[in-house]
């Protein structure tokens, strides 16, 4: 068996760049520039002529937040340009083919408790399918160094009681999970608490403790001692403080046609011009305009800029004048490390199963994604991406065999979000102590630069829903700013 640490990083940057098509160069266009100007209201036309700029609004970032903002602002009659560094839209969602299987290498699940994205799915008439493993019939959990298999039905009450114990403060801290400040003193008192510290304080059975460890590390996408307890409470509060709804909201329902289908429909519904393969190097704020300079090509001026980027990447763009010290500090150190999401096809039919280990056993949380005639496709979340190579069949097989001694891996795939320079990780979950320190400052606009991105939203922060919601909120704010300054 090869050393997994030796696999990680060897040609991985080249592999993920090829997989995502990031080797493409130039400012390719998605479609053509929309002819919105003719329909613009008179006040907005006056706003355009007051100060001569190339466009009215530049949106930086083509994930769901950026595409939502670009669509909504452009439909308000403003000349809008979206710049995306990759050669595709979607940001940290990325649906693709893995052999004969359609898989989601990034954000995946949606639910009617997530109003913004559910509205978009409904608006564009997309279908919904289910992930079988979200309704697991049996689990295999590492307990005291040994794999333990059991029927979920037989241990259901014990499992639910464990969740209630661990997340028992959710209503106290997140009575209104769409309003971070509503219970601010309670949140602030616990903000520095790690998920591991909470686990130590709660009385749990061995089964409850090991299942919860795997679940929380899977949700946080990092080892337990690095995860924020209050962030995990939010993940429980949003699905109405209810265990079955939590499983349904965060891992059951997918867009049948894929996340890529939704974002392409949203982009096609926009009047914005979209330039792909156009990473931004510099953003200069002036009194009456903002000048955005791509890494290649001429600078572009606008009356306002929307930043729809993961906070981790803000430090890598040159701002003049500089972004606030608080934003830069958050970009450098305000968020947890990030694990990996992987898919692995295993010989044999495993049924609807959940596999669970802690970070030290590398596998993390895996569940049945699709049952096939002679094999099972699992989707998984490893808390420490440095310890498991999701693209190495031998390494994946070694990790699986800690729970399933006879497991035979047929194929596997993953995407190195940590090594993607335009993501630098999966969703940006605040590290312990950092939500109260950085949340408000990251959301604060700076002059003509407006802060979007799903990692800055209220509610389902870090989900597709949060991205869509924050994009819509910022689009309204930008449109009002332009109208007021016509």
TIDREN-87398 format. One record per residue (C-alpha): residue number from 1; x, y, z. Coordinates in steps of 0.001 Angstrom, whole numbers, plus 500000, padded with zeros to 6 digits. Last residue first. Example, Ala and Ser with C-alpha at 12.3 -4.5 7.8 and 13.67 -1.06 7.14 Angstrom:
2
<bavex num="2" u="513670" v="498940" w="507140"/>
<bavex num="1" u="512300" v="495500" w="507800"/>
END
This chain:
486
<bavex num="486" u="472191" v="558927" w="488459"/>
<bavex num="485" u="473606" v="558358" w="491945"/>
<bavex num="484" u="470382" v="557185" w="493609"/>
<bavex num="483" u="469576" v="554901" w="490655"/>
<bavex num="482" u="473074" v="553436" w="490692"/>
<bavex num="481" u="472937" v="552776" w="494430"/>
<bavex num="480" u="469462" v="551263" w="494154"/>
<bavex num="479" u="470633" v="548856" w="491461"/>
<bavex num="478" u="473674" v="547934" w="493540"/>
<bavex num="477" u="471568" v="547166" w="496622"/>
<bavex num="476" u="469038" v="545117" w="494639"/>
<bavex num="475" u="471812" v="543095" w="493041"/>
<bavex num="474" u="473405" v="542639" w="496479"/>
<bavex num="473" u="470271" v="540992" w="497860"/>
<bavex num="472" u="469868" v="538767" w="494789"/>
<bavex num="471" u="473482" v="537567" w="494896"/>
<bavex num="470" u="473198" v="536912" w="498628"/>
<bavex num="469" u="470149" v="534709" w="498090"/>
<bavex num="468" u="471619" v="532756" w="495193"/>
<bavex num="467" u="474845" v="532078" w="497096"/>
<bavex num="466" u="473037" v="531166" w="500304"/>
<bavex num="465" u="470866" v="528683" w="498439"/>
<bavex num="464" u="473875" v="527100" w="496758"/>
<bavex num="463" u="475174" v="526381" w="500264"/>
<bavex num="462" u="478025" v="527952" w="502261"/>
<bavex num="461" u="475675" v="530238" w="504200"/>
<bavex num="460" u="472188" v="528767" w="504299"/>
<bavex num="459" u="470726" v="531508" w="506472"/>
<bavex num="458" u="472469" v="534848" w="506146"/>
<bavex num="457" u="474893" v="535185" w="503291"/>
<bavex num="456" u="478613" v="535888" w="503269"/>
<bavex num="455" u="479913" v="532467" w="502140"/>
<bavex num="454" u="477443" v="532482" w="499234"/>
<bavex num="453" u="479176" v="535402" w="497560"/>
<bavex num="452" u="478348" v="539117" w="497435"/>
<bavex num="451" u="480213" v="542186" w="498690"/>
<bavex num="450" u="479712" v="545467" w="496844"/>
<bavex num="449" u="482570" v="547695" w="495663"/>
<bavex num="448" u="481438" v="551270" w="494884"/>
<bavex num="447" u="482370" v="552492" w="498342"/>
<bavex num="446" u="483424" v="549494" w="500403"/>
<bavex num="445" u="480499" v="547183" w="501104"/>
<bavex num="444" u="480321" v="545479" w="504503"/>
<bavex num="443" u="479611" v="541738" w="504363"/>
<bavex num="442" u="483174" v="540748" w="505241"/>
<bavex num="441" u="483120" v="543175" w="508163"/>
<bavex num="440" u="479922" v="541749" w="509626"/>
<bavex num="439" u="481099" v="538131" w="509551"/>
<bavex num="438" u="484711" v="538720" w="510651"/>
<bavex num="437" u="485202" v="538709" w="514422"/>
<bavex num="436" u="481871" v="537252" w="515526"/>
<bavex num="435" u="482270" v="534434" w="512997"/>
<bavex num="434" u="485986" v="533951" w="513723"/>
<bavex num="433" u="486051" v="532426" w="517197"/>
<bavex num="432" u="486141" v="528858" w="515933"/>
<bavex num="431" u="486908" v="528841" w="512196"/>
<bavex num="430" u="484267" v="530229" w="509852"/>
<bavex num="429" u="483170" v="527835" w="507121"/>
<bavex num="428" u="484258" v="528793" w="503617"/>
<bavex num="427" u="482721" v="526242" w="501239"/>
<bavex num="426" u="485267" v="524015" w="499495"/>
<bavex num="425" u="488890" v="525090" w="499489"/>
<bavex num="424" u="491282" v="527459" w="497792"/>
<bavex num="423" u="488482" v="528504" w="495391"/>
<bavex num="422" u="490027" v="530427" w="492473"/>
<bavex num="421" u="493519" v="529041" w="493050"/>
<bavex num="420" u="492165" v="525450" w="492895"/>
<bavex num="419" u="494565" v="523519" w="495134"/>
<bavex num="418" u="492106" v="523278" w="498021"/>
<bavex num="417" u="489328" v="522411" w="495579"/>
<bavex num="416" u="491247" v="519328" w="494453"/>
<bavex num="415" u="488444" v="517455" w="492673"/>
<bavex num="414" u="487708" v="513785" w="493295"/>
<bavex num="413" u="487463" v="510518" w="491405"/>
<bavex num="412" u="487365" v="506801" w="492030"/>
<bavex num="411" u="487265" v="503531" w="490115"/>
<bavex num="410" u="486790" v="499793" w="490667"/>
<bavex num="409" u="487606" v="499696" w="494373"/>
<bavex num="408" u="487381" v="496260" w="495961"/>
<bavex num="407" u="486161" v="496194" w="499558"/>
<bavex num="406" u="486851" v="492933" w="501398"/>
<bavex num="405" u="487761" v="494478" w="504766"/>
<bavex num="404" u="484833" v="496951" w="504685"/>
<bavex num="403" u="485394" v="499467" w="507491"/>
<bavex num="402" u="489182" v="499916" w="507517"/>
<bavex num="401" u="488985" v="498479" w="504011"/>
<bavex num="400" u="487604" v="501738" w="502669"/>
<bavex num="399" u="490788" v="503648" w="503514"/>
<bavex num="398" u="493017" v="501102" w="501794"/>
<bavex num="397" u="490733" v="501020" w="498765"/>
<bavex num="396" u="490881" v="504778" w="498463"/>
<bavex num="395" u="494675" v="504730" w="498519"/>
<bavex num="394" u="494838" v="502019" w="495891"/>
<bavex num="393" u="492304" v="503762" w="493670"/>
<bavex num="392" u="494102" v="507129" w="493767"/>
<bavex num="391" u="491921" v="510066" w="492693"/>
<bavex num="390" u="490419" v="510742" w="496116"/>
<bavex num="389" u="493879" v="511007" w="497658"/>
<bavex num="388" u="493444" v="510865" w="501420"/>
<bavex num="387" u="495531" v="512412" w="504210"/>
<bavex num="386" u="496005" v="515947" w="502897"/>
<bavex num="385" u="492277" v="516259" w="502168"/>
<bavex num="384" u="491480" v="516060" w="505865"/>
<bavex num="383" u="487770" v="515748" w="506653"/>
<bavex num="382" u="487053" v="513164" w="503925"/>
<bavex num="381" u="483578" v="513555" w="502456"/>
<bavex num="380" u="482084" v="510733" w="500433"/>
<bavex num="379" u="479859" v="509771" w="497534"/>
<bavex num="378" u="479553" v="506030" w="496954"/>
<bavex num="377" u="478779" v="504233" w="493695"/>
<bavex num="376" u="477832" v="500616" w="494301"/>
<bavex num="375" u="478582" v="497643" w="492060"/>
<bavex num="374" u="477078" v="494730" w="490140"/>
<bavex num="373" u="473746" v="496024" w="488849"/>
<bavex num="372" u="474323" v="499611" w="490097"/>
<bavex num="371" u="473149" v="501359" w="493254"/>
<bavex num="370" u="473791" v="505110" w="493164"/>
<bavex num="369" u="475016" v="507693" w="495670"/>
<bavex num="368" u="475339" v="505361" w="498652"/>
<bavex num="367" u="476960" v="507224" w="501521"/>
<bavex num="366" u="480454" v="508081" w="502710"/>
<bavex num="365" u="481575" v="509987" w="505818"/>
<bavex num="364" u="485234" v="510233" w="506816"/>
<bavex num="363" u="487614" v="507875" w="505013"/>
<bavex num="362" u="490807" v="509066" w="506746"/>
<bavex num="361" u="490831" v="506830" w="509853"/>
<bavex num="360" u="492170" v="509767" w="511889"/>
<bavex num="359" u="489421" v="511998" w="510495"/>
<bavex num="358" u="486692" v="509982" w="512194"/>
<bavex num="357" u="485008" v="507074" w="510472"/>
<bavex num="356" u="481547" v="506517" w="509048"/>
<bavex num="355" u="480104" v="504466" w="506190"/>
<bavex num="354" u="476409" v="505086" w="505433"/>
<bavex num="353" u="474548" v="502429" w="503471"/>
<bavex num="352" u="471630" v="502068" w="501115"/>
<bavex num="351" u="472531" v="498693" w="499606"/>
<bavex num="350" u="476119" v="497487" w="499357"/>
<bavex num="349" u="475842" v="495881" w="495918"/>
<bavex num="348" u="479196" v="494518" w="494790"/>
<bavex num="347" u="482427" v="496080" w="493540"/>
<bavex num="346" u="482974" v="499598" w="494824"/>
<bavex num="345" u="482755" v="502804" w="492768"/>
<bavex num="344" u="484287" v="505747" w="494613"/>
<bavex num="343" u="483249" v="509378" w="494504"/>
<bavex num="342" u="485088" v="512053" w="496456"/>
<bavex num="341" u="484570" v="515303" w="498355"/>
<bavex num="340" u="487701" v="516653" w="499966"/>
<bavex num="339" u="488605" v="518332" w="503228"/>
<bavex num="338" u="489049" v="522006" w="503937"/>
<bavex num="337" u="490865" v="524011" w="506569"/>
<bavex num="336" u="488694" v="526327" w="508596"/>
<bavex num="335" u="488204" v="530007" w="507877"/>
<bavex num="334" u="489323" v="533355" w="509241"/>
<bavex num="333" u="493031" v="533089" w="508496"/>
<bavex num="332" u="494106" v="534853" w="505316"/>
<bavex num="331" u="490803" v="536046" w="503895"/>
<bavex num="330" u="489560" v="537034" w="507333"/>
<bavex num="329" u="492681" v="539148" w="507903"/>
<bavex num="328" u="492188" v="540752" w="504502"/>
<bavex num="327" u="488586" v="541603" w="505266"/>
<bavex num="326" u="489498" v="543037" w="508654"/>
<bavex num="325" u="492358" v="545125" w="507270"/>
<bavex num="324" u="489911" v="546807" w="504936"/>
<bavex num="323" u="490466" v="546350" w="501212"/>
<bavex num="322" u="493433" v="548222" w="499840"/>
<bavex num="321" u="493046" v="551472" w="497930"/>
<bavex num="320" u="493718" v="550194" w="495369"/>
<bavex num="319" u="492997" v="546473" w="495528"/>
<bavex num="318" u="495363" v="543767" w="494268"/>
<bavex num="317" u="493693" v="540377" w="494207"/>
<bavex num="316" u="495234" v="537418" w="496059"/>
<bavex num="315" u="493959" v="538411" w="499523"/>
<bavex num="314" u="490360" v="538196" w="498266"/>
<bavex num="313" u="490814" v="534510" w="497419"/>
<bavex num="312" u="489837" v="533047" w="500813"/>
<bavex num="311" u="486642" v="535120" w="500918"/>
<bavex num="310" u="485173" v="532990" w="498092"/>
<bavex num="309" u="484208" v="535401" w="495318"/>
<bavex num="308" u="481112" v="537308" w="494236"/>
<bavex num="307" u="482633" v="540795" w="494333"/>
<bavex num="306" u="480140" v="543181" w="492722"/>
<bavex num="305" u="481673" v="546252" w="491102"/>
<bavex num="304" u="480081" v="549648" w="490551"/>
<bavex num="303" u="480201" v="552546" w="488083"/>
<bavex num="302" u="482338" v="550534" w="485700"/>
<bavex num="301" u="485714" v="550701" w="483981"/>
<bavex num="300" u="487538" v="547893" w="482194"/>
<bavex num="299" u="491330" v="547430" w="482038"/>
<bavex num="298" u="492817" v="545867" w="478927"/>
<bavex num="297" u="493719" v="542214" w="478404"/>
<bavex num="296" u="495407" v="539584" w="480505"/>
<bavex num="295" u="495358" v="539252" w="484298"/>
<bavex num="294" u="492159" v="541270" w="484234"/>
<bavex num="293" u="492161" v="544928" w="485331"/>
<bavex num="292" u="489018" v="546327" w="486947"/>
<bavex num="291" u="488575" v="550088" w="487188"/>
<bavex num="290" u="485903" v="551397" w="489558"/>
<bavex num="289" u="484156" v="554711" w="488952"/>
<bavex num="288" u="483213" v="558160" w="490314"/>
<bavex num="287" u="485558" v="558650" w="493266"/>
<bavex num="286" u="488014" v="555949" w="492195"/>
<bavex num="285" u="488344" v="552347" w="493325"/>
<bavex num="284" u="491009" v="550243" w="491639"/>
<bavex num="283" u="490567" v="546485" w="491263"/>
<bavex num="282" u="493573" v="544442" w="490134"/>
<bavex num="281" u="494403" v="540959" w="488809"/>
<bavex num="280" u="491042" v="539539" w="487722"/>
<bavex num="279" u="490782" v="536095" w="486135"/>
<bavex num="278" u="489220" v="536019" w="482662"/>
<bavex num="277" u="488780" v="532459" w="481395"/>
<bavex num="276" u="485072" v="533216" w="480819"/>
<bavex num="275" u="483534" v="536519" w="479795"/>
<bavex num="274" u="479804" v="536936" w="480317"/>
<bavex num="273" u="477838" v="539869" w="478904"/>
<bavex num="272" u="474769" v="540477" w="481008"/>
<bavex num="271" u="471190" v="540336" w="479766"/>
<bavex num="270" u="470464" v="537300" w="481929"/>
<bavex num="269" u="468052" v="534452" w="481232"/>
<bavex num="268" u="470834" v="532509" w="479488"/>
<bavex num="267" u="472914" v="532853" w="482648"/>
<bavex num="266" u="470106" v="531484" w="484824"/>
<bavex num="265" u="469591" v="528589" w="482434"/>
<bavex num="264" u="473324" v="527847" w="482476"/>
<bavex num="263" u="473306" v="527971" w="486277"/>
<bavex num="262" u="470501" v="525433" w="486478"/>
<bavex num="261" u="471958" v="522986" w="483969"/>
<bavex num="260" u="475336" v="523093" w="485708"/>
<bavex num="259" u="473721" v="522120" w="489008"/>
<bavex num="258" u="472607" v="518860" w="487429"/>
<bavex num="257" u="469671" v="517742" w="485244"/>
<bavex num="256" u="467993" v="515954" w="488142"/>
<bavex num="255" u="468682" v="518733" w="490620"/>
<bavex num="254" u="469451" v="516874" w="493823"/>
<bavex num="253" u="467452" v="515958" w="496917"/>
<bavex num="252" u="468780" v="513932" w="499871"/>
<bavex num="251" u="471906" v="515340" w="501513"/>
<bavex num="250" u="471540" v="518592" w="503374"/>
<bavex num="249" u="467820" v="519250" w="503502"/>
<bavex num="248" u="466705" v="515622" w="503834"/>
<bavex num="247" u="469236" v="514711" w="506517"/>
<bavex num="246" u="468427" v="517883" w="508463"/>
<bavex num="245" u="464701" v="517286" w="507997"/>
<bavex num="244" u="465089" v="513856" w="509614"/>
<bavex num="243" u="467020" v="515370" w="512587"/>
<bavex num="242" u="464873" v="518441" w="513300"/>
<bavex num="241" u="465971" v="521877" w="514473"/>
<bavex num="240" u="463916" v="523511" w="511681"/>
<bavex num="239" u="466297" v="522533" w="508833"/>
<bavex num="238" u="468118" v="525854" w="509462"/>
<bavex num="237" u="468803" v="525086" w="513130"/>
<bavex num="236" u="470992" v="522015" w="512524"/>
<bavex num="235" u="473407" v="523647" w="510072"/>
<bavex num="234" u="473386" v="526701" w="512344"/>
<bavex num="233" u="474470" v="524542" w="515305"/>
<bavex num="232" u="477412" v="523353" w="513192"/>
<bavex num="231" u="478511" v="526958" w="512707"/>
<bavex num="230" u="478167" v="527514" w="516450"/>
<bavex num="229" u="480465" v="524546" w="517183"/>
<bavex num="228" u="483199" v="525732" w="514826"/>
<bavex num="227" u="485361" v="522980" w="513355"/>
<bavex num="226" u="489122" v="522657" w="513892"/>
<bavex num="225" u="488958" v="520084" w="516706"/>
<bavex num="224" u="486468" v="518023" w="514726"/>
<bavex num="223" u="488679" v="517581" w="511668"/>
<bavex num="222" u="487518" v="519460" w="508547"/>
<bavex num="221" u="484667" v="519384" w="506060"/>
<bavex num="220" u="482303" v="520973" w="508598"/>
<bavex num="219" u="479412" v="518764" w="507495"/>
<bavex num="218" u="481529" v="515617" w="507146"/>
<bavex num="217" u="483346" v="516343" w="510395"/>
<bavex num="216" u="479964" v="516765" w="512092"/>
<bavex num="215" u="478652" v="513492" w="510670"/>
<bavex num="214" u="481755" v="511444" w="511436"/>
<bavex num="213" u="481933" v="512745" w="514999"/>
<bavex num="212" u="478188" v="512329" w="515448"/>
<bavex num="211" u="478324" v="508671" w="514432"/>
<bavex num="210" u="481279" v="508046" w="516748"/>
<bavex num="209" u="479726" v="509762" w="519747"/>
<bavex num="208" u="476288" v="508221" w="519296"/>
<bavex num="207" u="477694" v="504697" w="519032"/>
<bavex num="206" u="479935" v="505143" w="522062"/>
<bavex num="205" u="476982" v="506456" w="524057"/>
<bavex num="204" u="476804" v="510182" w="524690"/>
<bavex num="203" u="477009" v="512618" w="527600"/>
<bavex num="202" u="477865" v="516010" w="526148"/>
<bavex num="201" u="480916" v="518026" w="527232"/>
<bavex num="200" u="483508" v="516196" w="525147"/>
<bavex num="199" u="481515" v="516583" w="521928"/>
<bavex num="198" u="481169" v="520322" w="522593"/>
<bavex num="197" u="484931" v="520597" w="522866"/>
<bavex num="196" u="485350" v="518712" w="519585"/>
<bavex num="195" u="482981" v="521036" w="517719"/>
<bavex num="194" u="485196" v="523898" w="518841"/>
<bavex num="193" u="484032" v="526655" w="521151"/>
<bavex num="192" u="485307" v="530146" w="520290"/>
<bavex num="191" u="481855" v="531297" w="519160"/>
<bavex num="190" u="480068" v="530078" w="522284"/>
<bavex num="189" u="479583" v="533328" w="524213"/>
<bavex num="188" u="479311" v="535226" w="520930"/>
<bavex num="187" u="476353" v="533122" w="519824"/>
<bavex num="186" u="474479" v="533648" w="523091"/>
<bavex num="185" u="475193" v="537396" w="522988"/>
<bavex num="184" u="474206" v="537564" w="519271"/>
<bavex num="183" u="470808" v="535913" w="519609"/>
<bavex num="182" u="469138" v="537943" w="516823"/>
<bavex num="181" u="472471" v="538952" w="515295"/>
<bavex num="180" u="472787" v="536059" w="512852"/>
<bavex num="179" u="469302" v="536608" w="511462"/>
<bavex num="178" u="468294" v="533834" w="509065"/>
<bavex num="177" u="468946" v="531229" w="511774"/>
<bavex num="176" u="466221" v="532801" w="513920"/>
<bavex num="175" u="466356" v="530924" w="517227"/>
<bavex num="174" u="469999" v="530247" w="516370"/>
<bavex num="173" u="471810" v="530297" w="519731"/>
<bavex num="172" u="469009" v="529199" w="522069"/>
<bavex num="171" u="467188" v="527134" w="519453"/>
<bavex num="170" u="470395" v="525272" w="518553"/>
<bavex num="169" u="471412" v="524555" w="522145"/>
<bavex num="168" u="470447" v="520844" w="522028"/>
<bavex num="167" u="472641" v="520127" w="519013"/>
<bavex num="166" u="474746" v="517456" w="520745"/>
<bavex num="165" u="471948" v="516064" w="522899"/>
<bavex num="164" u="469315" v="516086" w="520173"/>
<bavex num="163" u="471727" v="514403" w="517766"/>
<bavex num="162" u="472450" v="511669" w="520314"/>
<bavex num="161" u="468742" v="511164" w="520976"/>
<bavex num="160" u="468210" v="510689" w="517246"/>
<bavex num="159" u="470873" v="507978" w="517079"/>
<bavex num="158" u="469535" v="506105" w="520105"/>
<bavex num="157" u="466005" v="506252" w="518713"/>
<bavex num="156" u="467159" v="504915" w="515341"/>
<bavex num="155" u="469232" v="501987" w="516623"/>
<bavex num="154" u="467189" v="499069" w="515228"/>
<bavex num="153" u="465886" v="501037" w="512250"/>
<bavex num="152" u="469402" v="502111" w="511303"/>
<bavex num="151" u="470449" v="498458" w="511118"/>
<bavex num="150" u="473942" v="497834" w="512459"/>
<bavex num="149" u="477556" v="497363" w="511414"/>
<bavex num="148" u="480506" v="498009" w="513718"/>
<bavex num="147" u="484010" v="498389" w="512287"/>
<bavex num="146" u="486646" v="498173" w="515040"/>
<bavex num="145" u="489088" v="500787" w="516359"/>
<bavex num="144" u="487003" v="501653" w="519395"/>
<bavex num="143" u="483962" v="502248" w="517181"/>
<bavex num="142" u="484314" v="502699" w="513398"/>
<bavex num="141" u="480808" v="502854" w="511973"/>
<bavex num="140" u="479075" v="500752" w="509315"/>
<bavex num="139" u="475517" v="501918" w="508842"/>
<bavex num="138" u="472299" v="500312" w="507630"/>
<bavex num="137" u="469096" v="501301" w="505879"/>
<bavex num="136" u="470358" v="504745" w="504956"/>
<bavex num="135" u="467858" v="507348" w="503815"/>
<bavex num="134" u="470453" v="509875" w="502631"/>
<bavex num="133" u="472184" v="506922" w="500998"/>
<bavex num="132" u="469645" v="506794" w="498177"/>
<bavex num="131" u="470336" v="510287" w="496785"/>
<bavex num="130" u="467040" v="511512" w="495391"/>
<bavex num="129" u="466060" v="513156" w="492119"/>
<bavex num="128" u="464498" v="516524" w="491349"/>
<bavex num="127" u="463459" v="517995" w="488007"/>
<bavex num="126" u="463988" v="521447" w="486550"/>
<bavex num="125" u="461190" v="523800" w="485523"/>
<bavex num="124" u="463228" v="526997" w="485305"/>
<bavex num="123" u="461273" v="528929" w="487929"/>
<bavex num="122" u="460903" v="525855" w="490156"/>
<bavex num="121" u="464647" v="525234" w="490378"/>
<bavex num="120" u="465154" v="528975" w="490891"/>
<bavex num="119" u="462576" v="529133" w="493689"/>
<bavex num="118" u="464192" v="526126" w="495346"/>
<bavex num="117" u="467525" v="527960" w="495184"/>
<bavex num="116" u="466202" v="530929" w="497128"/>
<bavex num="115" u="463875" v="529117" w="499507"/>
<bavex num="114" u="466203" v="526517" w="501050"/>
<bavex num="113" u="463663" v="524681" w="503247"/>
<bavex num="112" u="462311" v="523427" w="499899"/>
<bavex num="111" u="465534" v="521438" w="499455"/>
<bavex num="110" u="468748" v="521438" w="497429"/>
<bavex num="109" u="471816" v="519192" w="497360"/>
<bavex num="108" u="474958" v="519341" w="495246"/>
<bavex num="107" u="477777" v="521787" w="495930"/>
<bavex num="106" u="481050" v="520447" w="494514"/>
<bavex num="105" u="482097" v="517361" w="492564"/>
<bavex num="104" u="478557" v="516638" w="491407"/>
<bavex num="103" u="478321" v="513374" w="489485"/>
<bavex num="102" u="476832" v="512051" w="486237"/>
<bavex num="101" u="477895" v="508436" w="485924"/>
<bavex num="100" u="479050" v="506505" w="482871"/>
<bavex num="99" u="482710" v="507070" w="483667"/>
<bavex num="98" u="482687" v="510035" w="486012"/>
<bavex num="97" u="480909" v="512740" w="484048"/>
<bavex num="96" u="480661" v="516319" w="485301"/>
<bavex num="95" u="478860" v="518616" w="487680"/>
<bavex num="94" u="480911" v="521388" w="489249"/>
<bavex num="93" u="479590" v="523627" w="492002"/>
<bavex num="92" u="482335" v="525625" w="493638"/>
<bavex num="91" u="482153" v="528309" w="490983"/>
<bavex num="90" u="479365" v="527400" w="488565"/>
<bavex num="89" u="480277" v="528922" w="485233"/>
<bavex num="88" u="482925" v="527465" w="482988"/>
<bavex num="87" u="486328" v="528420" w="481509"/>
<bavex num="86" u="487498" v="529519" w="484936"/>
<bavex num="85" u="488335" v="533076" w="486002"/>
<bavex num="84" u="484811" v="534436" w="485544"/>
<bavex num="83" u="484113" v="538082" w="484643"/>
<bavex num="82" u="480479" v="539201" w="484442"/>
<bavex num="81" u="479699" v="542424" w="482565"/>
<bavex num="80" u="476505" v="544390" w="483150"/>
<bavex num="79" u="474954" v="547306" w="481310"/>
<bavex num="78" u="472118" v="548283" w="483639"/>
<bavex num="77" u="468474" v="547823" w="482713"/>
<bavex num="76" u="467066" v="546234" w="485858"/>
<bavex num="75" u="467356" v="542926" w="484018"/>
<bavex num="74" u="471121" v="543479" w="483996"/>
<bavex num="73" u="471169" v="543855" w="487779"/>
<bavex num="72" u="469122" v="540686" w="488293"/>
<bavex num="71" u="471072" v="538455" w="485921"/>
<bavex num="70" u="474472" v="539713" w="487034"/>
<bavex num="69" u="473610" v="539270" w="490721"/>
<bavex num="68" u="472277" v="535761" w="490177"/>
<bavex num="67" u="475305" v="534821" w="488048"/>
<bavex num="66" u="477667" v="536161" w="490715"/>
<bavex num="65" u="475978" v="534332" w="493583"/>
<bavex num="64" u="475639" v="531071" w="491668"/>
<bavex num="63" u="479307" v="531048" w="490702"/>
<bavex num="62" u="480662" v="533296" w="487992"/>
<bavex num="61" u="482931" v="535639" w="489932"/>
<bavex num="60" u="483631" v="539339" w="489513"/>
<bavex num="59" u="480461" v="541233" w="488555"/>
<bavex num="58" u="481161" v="544459" w="486685"/>
<bavex num="57" u="478390" v="547047" w="486679"/>
<bavex num="56" u="477595" v="550106" w="484538"/>
<bavex num="55" u="479814" v="549295" w="481577"/>
<bavex num="54" u="482712" v="550935" w="479746"/>
<bavex num="53" u="482367" v="554067" w="481829"/>
<bavex num="52" u="481298" v="557586" w="480931"/>
<bavex num="51" u="479769" v="559250" w="483958"/>
<bavex num="50" u="476354" v="560895" w="483748"/>
<bavex num="49" u="475454" v="559009" w="480552"/>
<bavex num="48" u="474841" v="555684" w="482241"/>
<bavex num="47" u="472793" v="557170" w="485037"/>
<bavex num="46" u="470616" v="558979" w="482509"/>
<bavex num="45" u="469852" v="555659" w="480838"/>
<bavex num="44" u="468940" v="554303" w="484272"/>
<bavex num="43" u="466481" v="557122" w="484862"/>
<bavex num="42" u="464947" v="556645" w="481416"/>
<bavex num="41" u="464208" v="552990" w="481985"/>
<bavex num="40" u="466332" v="550495" w="480055"/>
<bavex num="39" u="464615" v="548547" w="477272"/>
<bavex num="38" u="466941" v="549633" w="474488"/>
<bavex num="37" u="469965" v="549049" w="476673"/>
<bavex num="36" u="469376" v="545370" w="477264"/>
<bavex num="35" u="470818" v="543912" w="474071"/>
<bavex num="34" u="472607" v="540955" w="475678"/>
<bavex num="33" u="476256" v="540495" w="474802"/>
<bavex num="32" u="476715" v="537146" w="473091"/>
<bavex num="31" u="476932" v="533551" w="474288"/>
<bavex num="30" u="479560" v="532719" w="476867"/>
<bavex num="29" u="482502" v="534806" w="475760"/>
<bavex num="28" u="486147" v="533736" w="475822"/>
<bavex num="27" u="488603" v="536108" w="477462"/>
<bavex num="26" u="491927" v="534431" w="476735"/>
<bavex num="25" u="493437" v="531238" w="477958"/>
<bavex num="24" u="492200" v="527688" w="478552"/>
<bavex num="23" u="494370" v="525735" w="480978"/>
<bavex num="22" u="491556" v="525984" w="483490"/>
<bavex num="21" u="489635" v="523223" w="481740"/>
<bavex num="20" u="488313" v="521945" w="485059"/>
<bavex num="19" u="489760" v="518474" w="484644"/>
<bavex num="18" u="492975" v="519784" w="483140"/>
<bavex num="17" u="493533" v="522197" w="486004"/>
<bavex num="16" u="492624" v="519428" w="488430"/>
<bavex num="15" u="495200" v="517095" w="486973"/>
<bavex num="14" u="498010" v="519654" w="486727"/>
<bavex num="13" u="497560" v="520675" w="490361"/>
<bavex num="12" u="497436" v="517039" w="491381"/>
<bavex num="11" u="500672" v="516164" w="489583"/>
<bavex num="10" u="501958" v="514823" w="492886"/>
<bavex num="9" u="500200" v="517029" w="495456"/>
<bavex num="8" u="498616" v="514245" w="497471"/>
<bavex num="7" u="500061" v="510899" w="496455"/>
<bavex num="6" u="503005" v="510956" w="498862"/>
<bavex num="5" u="500710" v="511662" w="501792"/>
<bavex num="4" u="498706" v="508601" w="500871"/>
<bavex num="3" u="501715" v="506293" w="501417"/>
<bavex num="2" u="501435" v="503369" w="499016"/>
<bavex num="1" u="500000" v="500000" w="500000"/>
END
